Amino acid sequence: MELIAVRFDDVTMWVELIDGRVLGVPLAWFPFLLHASPEQRADFELSYSGIHWDALNEDISTAGRAGGHDTPPKGGCLRPLRVACQCHK
């Protein structure tokens, strides 16, 4: 699952994949992003393996199944990124 863009609104991280899909992931799945400022969220690096926030010392791996039906563990982050919500093409 190769990412080409990431953007945020108040409650969702939007991830654009190289195949044209756009996936919405609730920020609630990633408490470090939910509680980060918009500036902190926007300060990331994309790589083939995922997304890295240097200032937050956090990473999200893109290993996993786009379009799967995984849900986050209670009270925790979901890493690697396994997306099951709001898929748009």
N, C-alpha and C positions, 0 to 999 in steps of 0.2 A: 504494500500500500504506500505509494510514493506521494508525498504532499507537495503542492506547489504554492499554496497560500493558506494563511490562517488569519482570521479576524474575530473580533469579539463584539457582543452587545452586552447589556447588563446581566443577562442570565445564561448566555450560550456562547460556546466557542464554535465557530464555523470553520471547517477544514475543507479545502478544495483539493481534490485528488487529480493526479495526472490524467486519469481517464474521463474527467469532466464532472464526476459526482461531487456534490457539496453536501457534507455531513454536519449536522448540528449536534453538539454534545453539551449537555447541561453542565454549567460551571459547578453545580452542587456535587458533581462526581469528582471534582478536583478542588478540595478546600483551599489549597494554596493559591489557586487562581481566583476562586470566589472572593477571597479576602484580600487579594492584591489590588493595587490601584490600577486604573486604566493604563497609566504610563508603564507600570511594572509588567502588566500583561503584554503590552505592545513591544517590549524589549526582549525579543526571542530570536533564536537562530534556527533555521530549518536545515535538516540534513536528511540523507537517505534513510537513516534509522529513526528519525523522530524530530521532536521539538525540544529545544533547550533554553531555559531561562537562567542565565549566568547569575544575575543579581539575586534571584530567588533560590539558586542552587537546586533547581528542579529540572527533571526531564520527563517527557512522555514518549514512550516508544511507540512506533507505528506497527510493530509486529502484531499480528492478530487478523481477525476476519472482519472486513468491512461488510456491513449488512447482516452480521450475526445477531444473536438474541441474548447476549450477555448483559448482566446488570451489575452495577458496582457493589462491592461488599458494604455491609452496614457500617456507616461512620468512617469509611475510608476512601482513598483514591482508587481509581481503576487504572492500573498500569500493568501491562501495556494497554494502549488505546484500542478498545474493542467497541465499535460503534453500532448501535442498533436503532438510533432515533433519527427522525426528520431527514431522510435522504432525498435530495432533489437532484434532478438531472437537467 
